């Protein structure tokens, strides 16, 4: 009577999945780091025309977690906005400034433009500053950077799967 001998490749498959499981945290970390670098590039795009450019730093907050931050208070004021407030001359008789002012950025736009101070000089004892309209750079950049993140991770895992011979 003829007989056949059947074997399973489950040990090879389970070994490949074990290697994949060991490489998953590293793959995830690399993909999230690349996403953070992309976000850093978008932040830098918002200050291309600034004279005093803040620096944006990518720091690790844990495995697969990165922060992009700056310590610039001026950038924070532009990003989050400021309320209207009064400004009064203290050590001089009058405030001296030029106008009309043209900002270098626009709300909800990830870009930077040529701004300007204007050519008309104004002298006042007290002025009502209109505040800074929030540009919302942080929220927009977070949303734009995270949108393709899942597909980037899938592509990275697919590449690791192909290296391991899994499917």
N, CA, C and O atoms as a DFTB+ gen file, in Angstrom:
668 C
 N C O
     1  1       0.841      -1.170       0.000
     2  2       0.000       0.000       0.000
     3  2       0.895       1.245       0.000
     4  3       1.774       1.377       0.852
     5  1       0.674       2.151      -0.948
     6  2       1.505       3.352      -1.006
     7  2       1.189       4.284       0.161
     8  3       0.044       4.361       0.608
     9  1       2.170       4.964       0.634
    10  2       1.957       5.919       1.720
    11  2       2.715       7.212       1.415
    12  3       3.708       7.228       0.687
    13  1       2.221       8.249       1.981
    14  2       2.894       9.542       1.833
    15  2       3.187      10.087       3.220
    16  3       2.504       9.767       4.192
    17  1       4.203      10.904       3.287
    18  2       4.594      11.510       4.561
    19  2       4.363      13.016       4.464
    20  3       4.974      13.672       3.620
    21  1       3.515      13.568       5.288
    22  2       3.198      14.999       5.278
    23  2       3.899      15.694       6.434
    24  3       3.923      15.188       7.556
    25  1       4.461      16.843       6.152
    26  2       5.091      17.638       7.207
    27  2       4.548      19.060       7.124
    28  3       4.063      19.512       6.086
    29  1       4.644      19.715       8.210
    30  2       4.169      21.093       8.283
    31  2       5.359      22.045       8.311
    32  3       6.430      21.709       8.817
    33  1       5.153      23.221       7.766
    34  2       6.194      24.234       7.847
    35  2       5.893      25.219       8.984
    36  3       6.395      26.343       8.987
    37  1       5.080      24.791       9.938
    38  2       4.660      25.683      11.026
    39  2       5.840      26.143      11.877
    40  3       5.817      27.260      12.393
    41  1       6.865      25.318      12.036
    42  2       8.017      25.763      12.821
    43  2       8.763      26.883      12.106
    44  3       9.234      27.824      12.744
    45  1       8.870      26.783      10.784
    46  2       9.514      27.855      10.025
    47  2       8.680      29.132      10.072
    48  3       9.209      30.229      10.244
    49  1       7.378      28.970       9.917
    50  2       6.485      30.140       9.944
    51  2       6.498      30.777      11.324
    52  3       6.574      32.000      11.439
    53  1       6.426      29.967      12.373
    54  2       6.423      30.543      13.719
    55  2       7.768      31.209      14.024
    56  3       7.804      32.226      14.717
    57  1       8.859      30.660      13.526
    58  2      10.167      31.294      13.722
    59  2      10.220      32.636      12.990
    60  3      10.765      33.609      13.511
    61  1       9.659      32.686      11.795
    62  2       9.639      33.940      11.038
    63  2       8.789      34.984      11.759
    64  3       9.165      36.154      11.831
    65  1       7.649      34.559      12.291
    66  2       6.798      35.497      13.043
    67  2       7.487      35.943      14.334
    68  3       7.316      37.085      14.760
    69  1       8.249      35.071      14.948
    70  2       8.987      35.459      16.159
    71  2      10.042      36.515      15.818
    72  3      10.217      37.484      16.558
    73  1      10.746      36.323      14.690
    74  2      11.713      37.344      14.261
    75  2      11.004      38.666      13.945
    76  3      11.497      39.742      14.282
    77  1       9.854      38.568      13.302
    78  2       9.073      39.770      12.988
    79  2       8.653      40.479      14.274
    80  3       8.719      41.705      14.363
    81  1       8.226      39.713      15.258
    82  2       7.805      40.313      16.529
    83  2       8.976      41.018      17.213
    84  3       8.788      42.051      17.856
    85  1      10.183      40.465      17.077
    86  2      11.356      41.117      17.661
    87  2      11.696      42.408      16.915
    88  3      12.179      43.364      17.523
    89  1      11.451      42.442      15.612
    90  2      11.788      43.614      14.812
    91  2      10.673      44.664      14.796
    92  3      10.906      45.801      14.385
    93  1       9.476      44.299      15.235
    94  2       8.348      45.239      15.187
    95  2       8.612      46.536      15.952
    96  3       8.386      47.607      15.388
    97  1       9.085      46.502      17.223
    98  2       9.317      47.779      17.934
    99  2      10.307      48.684      17.216
   100  3      10.111      49.897      17.154
   101  1      11.369      48.098      16.673
   102  2      12.364      48.894      15.959
   103  2      11.745      49.503      14.695
   104  3      11.982      50.673      14.392
   105  1      10.966      48.728      13.969
   106  2      10.321      49.223      12.755
   107  2       9.340      50.338      13.084
   108  3       9.299      51.364      12.405
   109  1       8.556      50.128      14.127
   110  2       7.606      51.161      14.565
   111  2       8.353      52.431      14.949
   112  3       7.963      53.530      14.552
   113  1       9.422      52.283      15.718
   114  2      10.190      53.431      16.178
   115  2      10.784      54.207      14.997
   116  3      10.721      55.436      14.975
   117  1      11.351      53.511      14.031
   118  2      11.929      54.173      12.862
   119  2      10.865      54.916      12.059
   120  3      11.109      56.023      11.577
   121  1       9.703      54.321      11.915
   122  2       8.633      54.953      11.144
   123  2       8.115      56.203      11.843
   124  3       7.881      57.225      11.198
   125  1       7.934      56.127      13.159
   126  2       7.455      57.296      13.901
   127  2       8.522      58.394      13.911
   128  3       8.190      59.577      13.835
   129  1       9.792      58.013      14.002
   130  2      10.869      59.000      13.944
   131  2      10.862      59.725      12.595
   132  3      11.027      60.943      12.539
   133  1      10.671      58.970      11.514
   134  2      10.601      59.587      10.181
   135  2       9.413      60.543      10.091
   136  3       9.517      61.603       9.473
   137  1       8.300      60.182      10.694
   138  2       7.124      61.059      10.714
   139  2       7.431      62.330      11.502
   140  3       7.014      63.420      11.109
   141  1       8.156      62.196      12.608
   142  2       8.538      63.375      13.402
   143  2       9.478      64.280      12.611
   144  3       9.371      65.504      12.693
   145  1      10.390      63.696      11.853
   146  2      11.276      64.511      11.019
   147  2      10.489      65.244       9.935
   148  3      10.805      66.388       9.608
   149  1       9.477      64.599       9.383
   150  2       8.614      65.257       8.398
   151  2       7.896      66.450       9.039
   152  3       7.790      67.517       8.434
   153  1       7.409      66.258      10.257
   154  2       6.739      67.349      10.976
   155  2       7.729      68.479      11.263
   156  3       7.372      69.653      11.163
   157  1       8.954      68.138      11.613
   158  2       9.978      69.146      11.865
   159  2      10.196      69.995      10.609
   160  3      10.339      71.215      10.698
   161  1      10.219      69.358       9.458
   162  2      10.368      70.078       8.197
   163  2       9.207      71.033       7.948
   164  3       9.405      72.141       7.448
   165  1       7.999      70.606       8.296
   166  2       6.840      71.491       8.138
   167  2       6.926      72.680       9.085
   168  3       6.588      73.801       8.703
   169  1       7.379      72.445      10.332
   170  2       7.554      73.561      11.269
   171  2       8.575      74.554      10.720
   172  3       8.359      75.764      10.782
   173  1       9.683      74.050      10.185
   174  2      10.715      74.936       9.650
   175  2      10.205      75.737       8.457
   176  3      10.653      76.858       8.219
   177  1       9.272      75.161       7.711
   178  2       8.691      75.872       6.567
   179  2       7.895      77.102       7.020
   180  3       7.769      78.071       6.271
   181  1       7.363      77.061       8.239
   182  2       6.559      78.191       8.729
   183  2       7.402      79.398       9.102
   184  3       6.855      80.484       9.294
   185  1       8.718      79.243       9.212
   186  2       9.588      80.353       9.633
   187  2      10.666      80.675       8.603
   188  3      11.673      81.289       8.953
   189  1      10.487      80.283       7.352
   190  2      11.536      80.486       6.348
   191  2      11.869      81.956       6.139
   192  3      13.019      82.276       5.836
   193  1      10.916      82.855       6.288
   194  2      11.196      84.274       6.064
   195  2      11.490      85.029       7.354
   196  3      11.689      86.243       7.313
   197  1      11.523      84.354       8.492
   198  2      11.815      85.025       9.758
   199  2      13.302      85.375       9.821
   200  3      14.145      84.636       9.312
   201  1      13.610      86.497      10.442
   202  2      15.004      86.887      10.643
   203  2      15.622      86.054      11.763
   204  3      16.715      85.513      11.600
   205  1      14.937      85.949      12.890
   206  2      15.394      85.160      14.032
   207  2      14.596      83.856      14.054
   208  3      13.530      83.770      14.665
   209  1      15.132      82.852      13.378
   210  2      14.412      81.588      13.232
   211  2      14.574      80.733      14.488
   212  3      15.694      80.520      14.952
   213  1      13.461      80.242      15.039
   214  2      13.577      79.288      16.154
   215  2      14.055      77.933      15.634
   216  3      13.866      77.604      14.463
   217  1      14.667      77.164      16.510
   218  2      15.090      75.815      16.136
   219  2      14.055      74.822      16.641
   220  3      13.516      74.971      17.738
   221  1      13.788      73.819      15.836
   222  2      12.830      72.775      16.183
   223  2      13.615      71.489      16.387
   224  3      14.424      71.104      15.542
   225  1      13.374      70.830      17.507
   226  2      14.147      69.665      17.907
   227  2      13.216      68.464      18.047
   228  3      12.131      68.564      18.620
   229  1      13.661      67.326      17.514
   230  2      12.930      66.063      17.668
   231  2      13.534      65.335      18.860
   232  3      14.732      65.054      18.881
   233  1      12.700      65.029      19.856
   234  2      13.169      64.291      21.029
   235  2      12.323      63.042      21.220
   236  3      11.134      63.031      20.902
   237  1      12.942      61.992      21.741
   238  2      12.238      60.738      21.957
   239  2      11.531      60.775      23.305
   240  3      12.124      61.139      24.320
   241  1      10.245      60.389      23.302
   242  2       9.446      60.369      24.527
   243  2       9.122      58.941      24.950
   244  3       8.312      58.732      25.853
   245  1       9.737      57.970      24.317
   246  2       9.481      56.562      24.607
   247  2       9.567      55.794      23.302
   248  3       9.717      56.392      22.236
   249  1       9.475      54.482      23.376
   250  2       9.538      53.672      22.164
   251  2       8.346      53.989      21.280
   252  3       7.196      53.837      21.693
   253  1       8.624      54.426      20.075
   254  2       7.543      54.757      19.141
   255  2       6.865      56.074      19.443
   256  3       5.776      56.333      18.930
   257  1       7.485      56.926      20.270
   258  2       6.889      58.223      20.621
   259  2       7.964      59.299      20.515
   260  3       9.019      59.202      21.142
   261  1       7.685      60.322      19.717
   262  2       8.617      61.431      19.534
   263  2       7.875      62.753      19.644
   264  3       6.691      62.846      19.321
   265  1       8.586      63.767      20.104
   266  2       8.046      65.125      20.185
   267  2       8.868      66.029      19.275
   268  3      10.080      65.862      19.137
   269  1       8.188      66.989      18.658
   270  2       8.866      68.039      17.915
   271  2       8.544      69.324      18.660
   272  3       7.374      69.675      18.812
   273  1       9.577      70.037      19.132
   274  2       9.328      71.197      19.984
   275  2      10.339      72.306      19.721
   276  3      11.392      72.092      19.120
   277  1       9.982      73.491      20.188
   278  2      10.879      74.633      20.184
   279  2      10.723      75.353      21.514
   280  3       9.672      75.277      22.150
   281  1      11.762      76.046      21.929
   282  2      11.662      76.800      23.177
   283  2      11.412      78.287      22.915
   284  3      11.546      79.104      23.826
   285  1      11.054      78.640      21.697
   286  2      10.818      80.029      21.322
   287  2       9.443      80.506      21.790
   288  3       8.414      79.981      21.362
   289  1       9.438      81.511      22.677
   290  2       8.164      82.084      23.133
   291  2       7.457      82.824      22.011
   292  3       6.230      82.797      21.928
   293  1       8.213      83.482      21.150
   294  2       7.604      84.222      20.048
   295  2       6.847      83.266      19.134
   296  3       5.739      83.572      18.694
   297  1       7.442      82.105      18.845
   298  2       6.748      81.118      18.003
   299  2       5.472      80.651      18.696
   300  3       4.448      80.453      18.042
   301  1       5.527      80.476      19.995
   302  2       4.337      80.064      20.735
   303  2       3.248      81.131      20.644
   304  3       2.073      80.803      20.482
   305  1       3.629      82.402      20.747
   306  2       2.645      83.482      20.622
   307  2       1.994      83.474      19.246
   308  3       0.783      83.661      19.128
   309  1       2.791      83.260      18.207
   310  2       2.255      83.231      16.844
   311  2       1.378      81.998      16.652
   312  3       0.316      82.085      16.035
   313  1       1.808      80.858      17.170
   314  2       1.065      79.609      17.005
   315  2      -0.261      79.622      17.770
   316  3      -1.303      79.279      17.212
   317  1      -0.223      80.010      19.026
   318  2      -1.421      79.972      19.874
   319  2      -2.221      81.271      19.863
   320  3      -3.409      81.276      20.187
   321  1      -1.566      82.376      19.487
   322  2      -2.244      83.670      19.479
   323  2      -2.147      84.357      20.829
   324  3      -1.791      83.744      21.836
   325  1      -2.474      85.649      20.829
   326  2      -2.494      86.434      22.067
   327  2      -3.757      87.274      22.082
   328  3      -4.280      87.617      21.021
   329  1      -4.259      87.615      23.265
   330  2      -5.462      88.443      23.336
   331  2      -5.130      89.919      23.096
   332  3      -3.971      90.316      23.221
   333  1      -6.121      90.725      22.758
   334  2      -5.891      92.169      22.650
   335  2      -5.462      92.726      24.013
   336  3      -5.915      92.255      25.057
   337  1      -4.582      93.736      23.987
   338  2      -4.085      94.295      25.235
   339  2      -3.584      95.718      24.994
   340  3      -3.291      96.104      23.862
   341  1      -3.491      96.488      26.076
   342  2      -2.993      97.858      25.999
   343  2      -1.485      97.868      26.167
   344  3      -0.926      97.086      26.936
   345  1      -0.828      98.774      25.430
   346  2       0.605      98.999      25.574
   347  2       0.785     100.484      25.847
   348  3       0.276     101.325      25.106
   349  1       1.513     100.805      26.919
   350  2       1.709     102.199      27.302
   351  2       3.204     102.481      27.471
   352  3       3.953     101.646      27.980
   353  1       3.621     103.665      27.037
   354  2       5.018     104.053      27.188
   355  2       5.347     104.191      28.666
   356  3       4.567     104.768      29.423
   357  1       6.494     103.667      29.087
   358  2       6.883     103.731      30.500
   359  2       8.074     104.644      30.730
   360  3       7.972     105.606      31.490
   361  1       9.182     104.367      30.099
   362  2      10.416     105.100      30.348
   363  2      10.694     106.182      29.310
   364  3      11.717     106.864      29.370
   365  1       9.785     106.331      28.371
   366  2       9.904     107.353      27.329
   367  2       8.556     108.062      27.203
   368  3       7.534     107.514      27.617
   369  1       8.537     109.262      26.641
   370  2       7.268     109.976      26.540
   371  2       6.252     109.301      25.617
   372  3       5.055     109.295      25.905
   373  1       6.734     108.728      24.501
   374  2       5.819     108.131      23.525
   375  2       6.376     106.821      22.977
   376  3       7.583     106.577      22.978
   377  1       5.453     105.994      22.512
   378  2       5.827     104.808      21.746
   379  2       6.054     105.260      20.309
   380  3       5.355     106.150      19.824
   381  1       7.013     104.666      19.630
   382  2       7.287     105.007      18.244
   383  2       7.321     103.713      17.452
   384  3       8.124     102.825      17.738
   385  1       6.454     103.605      16.461
   386  2       6.404     102.402      15.634
   387  2       5.941     102.784      14.241
   388  3       5.393     103.865      14.024
   389  1       6.173     101.869      13.290
   390  2       5.769     102.131      11.912
   391  2       4.613     101.224      11.531
   392  3       4.421     100.161      12.123
   393  1       3.863     101.643      10.560
   394  2       2.707     100.873      10.123
   395  2       2.387     101.224       8.683
   396  3       3.035     102.112       8.129
   397  1       1.452     100.596       8.070
   398  2       0.708      99.448       8.566
   399  2       1.553      98.163       8.490
   400  3       2.379      98.010       7.590
   401  1       1.342      97.280       9.407
   402  2       2.104      96.044       9.537
   403  2       1.481      94.952       8.675
   404  3       0.257      94.835       8.610
   405  1       2.319      94.150       8.011
   406  2       1.869      93.015       7.207
   407  2       2.528      91.758       7.762
   408  3       3.748      91.625       7.667
   409  1       1.762      90.827       8.339
   410  2       2.372      89.635       8.958
   411  2       3.012      88.708       7.926
   412  3       2.666      88.725       6.745
   413  1       3.962      87.894       8.413
   414  2       4.673      86.958       7.550
   415  2       3.981      85.604       7.447
   416  3       4.412      84.737       6.686
   417  1       2.916      85.424       8.207
   418  2       2.189      84.156       8.149
   419  2       0.697      84.424       8.216
   420  3       0.250      85.500       8.613
   421  1      -0.067      83.403       7.812
   422  2      -1.519      83.508       7.800
   423  2      -2.098      82.384       8.658
   424  3      -1.504      81.310       8.754
   425  1      -3.251      82.621       9.281
   426  2      -3.866      81.552      10.073
   427  2      -4.184      80.328       9.218
   428  3      -4.686      80.444       8.100
   429  1      -3.883      79.160       9.767
   430  2      -4.195      77.867       9.156
   431  2      -3.483      77.623       7.825
   432  3      -3.968      76.842       7.006
   433  1      -2.340      78.278       7.594
   434  2      -1.558      78.086       6.380
   435  2      -0.123      77.744       6.788
   436  3       0.514      78.497       7.525
   437  1       0.380      76.608       6.306
   438  2       1.743      76.184       6.629
   439  2       2.671      76.744       5.562
   440  3       3.039      76.060       4.607
   441  1       3.035      77.989       5.747
   442  2       3.941      78.671       4.838
   443  2       4.386      79.963       5.490
   444  3       3.897      80.324       6.561
   445  1       5.300      80.654       4.857
   446  2       5.789      81.921       5.369
   447  2       5.948      82.868       4.189
   448  3       6.416      82.464       3.125
   449  1       5.563      84.116       4.372
   450  2       5.559      85.099       3.295
   451  2       6.418      86.294       3.684
   452  3       6.841      86.418       4.834
   453  1       6.672      87.175       2.715
   454  2       7.354      88.420       3.010
   455  2       6.387      89.313       3.773
   456  3       5.315      89.648       3.268
   457  1       6.750      89.685       4.948
   458  2       5.949      90.617       5.732
   459  2       6.565      91.997       5.636
   460  3       7.497      92.221       4.864
   461  1       6.045      92.907       6.415
   462  2       6.622      94.229       6.396
   463  2       6.082      95.103       7.498
   464  3       5.006      94.853       8.043
   465  1       6.851      96.150       7.828
   466  2       6.452      97.058       8.896
   467  2       5.655      98.236       8.384
   468  3       4.851      98.790       9.133
   469  1       5.838      98.629       7.182
   470  2       5.198      99.831       6.672
   471  2       6.147     101.012       6.771
   472  3       7.221     100.904       7.363
   473  1       5.754     102.134       6.194
   474  2       6.646     103.288       6.118
   475  2       6.120     104.506       6.874
   476  3       6.801     105.530       6.935
   477  1       4.945     104.416       7.439
   478  2       4.365     105.534       8.171
   479  2       4.740     105.396       9.648
   480  3       4.424     104.389      10.282
   481  1       5.415     106.412      10.191
   482  2       5.823     106.382      11.592
   483  2       4.721     106.973      12.463
   484  3       4.153     108.016      12.138
   485  1       4.429     106.309      13.552
   486  2       3.344     106.700      14.454
   487  2       3.929     106.891      15.849
   488  3       4.758     106.102      16.305
   489  1       3.476     107.968      16.526
   490  2       3.948     108.288      17.870
   491  2       2.705     108.398      18.764
   492  3       1.844     109.249      18.536
   493  1       2.619     107.530      19.781
   494  2       1.464     107.528      20.691
   495  2       1.933     107.252      22.113
   496  3       2.939     106.574      22.320
   497  1       1.216     107.768      23.071
   498  2       1.490     107.494      24.483
   499  2       0.990     106.108      24.866
   500  3       1.643     105.392      25.625
   501  1      -0.189     105.730      24.330
   502  2      -0.819     104.460      24.670
   503  2      -1.540     103.940      23.426
   504  3      -2.174     104.702      22.696
   505  1      -1.432     102.621      23.198
   506  2      -2.126     102.008      22.063
   507  2      -2.836     100.734      22.516
   508  3      -2.459     100.113      23.510
   509  1      -3.845     100.370      21.784
   510  2      -4.557      99.098      22.021
   511  2      -4.065      98.110      20.972
   512  3      -4.439      98.189      19.801
   513  1      -3.207      97.164      21.415
   514  2      -2.685      96.149      20.501
   515  2      -3.817      95.172      20.198
   516  3      -4.473      94.694      21.124
   517  1      -4.061      94.863      18.926
   518  2      -5.190      93.980      18.582
   519  2      -4.964      92.515      18.945
   520  3      -5.884      91.706      18.829
   521  1      -3.761      92.161      19.382
   522  2      -3.455      90.761      19.677
   523  2      -2.964      90.066      18.422
   524  3      -2.940      90.652      17.339
   525  1      -2.577      88.817      18.578
   526  2      -2.103      88.024      17.444
   527  2      -3.130      86.937      17.179
   528  3      -3.497      86.184      18.081
   529  1      -3.587      86.861      15.950
   530  2      -4.529      85.802      15.585
   531  2      -3.770      84.477      15.524
   532  3      -2.727      84.383      14.875
   533  1      -4.290      83.464      16.194
   534  2      -3.614      82.163      16.258
   535  2      -3.439      81.570      14.871
   536  3      -4.377      81.528      14.076
   537  1      -2.217      81.109      14.590
   538  2      -1.922      80.502      13.292
   539  2      -2.226      79.000      13.286
   540  3      -2.388      78.417      12.215
   541  1      -2.306      78.373      14.442
   542  2      -2.654      76.950      14.597
   543  2      -1.677      76.016      13.879
   544  3      -2.074      74.953      13.403
   545  1      -0.402      76.407      13.800
   546  2       0.586      75.575      13.129
   547  2       0.667      74.182      13.739
   548  3       0.691      73.189      13.012
   549  1       0.709      74.098      15.058
   550  2       0.895      72.808      15.740
   551  2      -0.215      71.824      15.398
   552  3       0.053      70.660      15.099
   553  1      -1.448      72.283      15.439
   554  2      -2.578      71.389      15.153
   555  2      -2.562      70.914      13.702
   556  3      -2.769      69.732      13.427
   557  1      -2.318      71.831      12.785
   558  2      -2.330      71.485      11.363
   559  2      -1.189      70.528      11.038
   560  3      -1.385      69.546      10.322
   561  1      -0.001      70.810      11.561
   562  2       1.152      69.946      11.292
   563  2       0.943      68.567      11.901
   564  3       1.271      67.560      11.274
   565  1       0.401      68.506      13.114
   566  2       0.122      67.198      13.727
   567  2      -0.837      66.394      12.847
   568  3      -0.606      65.210      12.598
   569  1      -1.904      67.029      12.379
   570  2      -2.878      66.322      11.545
   571  2      -2.267      65.878      10.218
   572  3      -2.508      64.759       9.764
   573  1      -1.477      66.755       9.596
   574  2      -0.860      66.409       8.304
   575  2       0.202      65.335       8.446
   576  3       0.359      64.508       7.548
   577  1       0.928      65.326       9.541
   578  2       1.976      64.320       9.742
   579  2       1.380      62.968      10.116
   580  3       1.895      61.927       9.708
   581  1       0.294      62.980      10.891
   582  2      -0.282      61.710      11.337
   583  2      -1.150      61.048      10.283
   584  3      -1.351      59.834      10.329
   585  1      -1.667      61.814       9.337
   586  2      -2.554      61.226       8.332
   587  2      -1.893      60.079       7.562
   588  3      -2.502      59.017       7.434
   589  1      -0.675      60.249       7.048
   590  2      -0.056      59.134       6.309
   591  2       0.736      58.171       7.196
   592  3       1.329      57.223       6.682
   593  1       0.759      58.386       8.502
   594  2       1.603      57.575       9.391
   595  2       1.214      56.095       9.367
   596  3       2.092      55.233       9.350
   597  1      -0.068      55.790       9.366
   598  2      -0.500      54.387       9.368
   599  2      -0.059      53.682       8.089
   600  3       0.389      52.536       8.132
   601  1      -0.184      54.364       6.954
   602  2       0.251      53.746       5.694
   603  2       1.769      53.566       5.654
   604  3       2.261      52.580       5.105
   605  1       2.515      54.516       6.234
   606  2       3.976      54.372       6.298
   607  2       4.351      53.157       7.141
   608  3       5.251      52.400       6.775
   609  1       3.665      52.967       8.268
   610  2       3.952      51.816       9.128
   611  2       3.605      50.518       8.406
   612  3       4.362      49.551       8.478
   613  1       2.470      50.486       7.713
   614  2       2.108      49.287       6.964
   615  2       3.173      48.957       5.922
   616  3       3.549      47.795       5.764
   617  1       3.657      49.972       5.215
   618  2       4.689      49.743       4.198
   619  2       5.981      49.237       4.836
   620  3       6.634      48.348       4.288
   621  1       6.350      49.787       5.973
   622  2       7.562      49.335       6.670
   623  2       7.415      47.889       7.117
   624  3       8.339      47.090       6.959
   625  1       6.262      47.550       7.673
   626  2       6.024      46.172       8.121
   627  2       5.969      45.213       6.933
   628  3       6.437      44.078       7.024
   629  1       5.399      45.669       5.828
   630  2       5.357      44.837       4.625
   631  2       6.789      44.538       4.153
   632  3       7.088      43.413       3.752
   633  1       7.661      45.533       4.202
   634  2       9.063      45.333       3.799
   635  2       9.750      44.341       4.733
   636  3      10.512      43.490       4.275
   637  1       9.489      44.442       6.036
   638  2      10.070      43.494       6.996
   639  2       9.508      42.097       6.757
   640  3      10.242      41.112       6.840
   641  1       8.210      42.003       6.460
   642  2       7.605      40.694       6.168
   643  2       8.274      40.040       4.970
   644  3       8.553      38.841       4.981
   645  1       8.532      40.842       3.927
   646  2       9.170      40.280       2.735
   647  2      10.589      39.812       3.044
   648  3      11.038      38.793       2.519
   649  1      11.297      40.558       3.898
   650  2      12.648      40.143       4.288
   651  2      12.610      38.830       5.070
   652  3      13.496      37.986       4.930
   653  1      11.573      38.670       5.892
   654  2      11.458      37.454       6.710
   655  2      10.840      36.305       5.945
   656  3      10.814      35.179       6.443
   657  1      10.337      36.564       4.734
   658  2       9.735      35.501       3.948
   659  2       8.291      35.230       4.314
   660  3       7.756      34.169       3.993
   661  1       7.651      36.187       4.990
   662  2       6.241      36.029       5.346
   663  2       5.433      36.818       4.336
   664  3       5.702      37.998       4.116
   665  1       4.487      36.213       3.744
   666  2       3.692      36.760       2.876
   667  2       3.132      37.616       2.050
   668  3       2.127      37.295       1.416
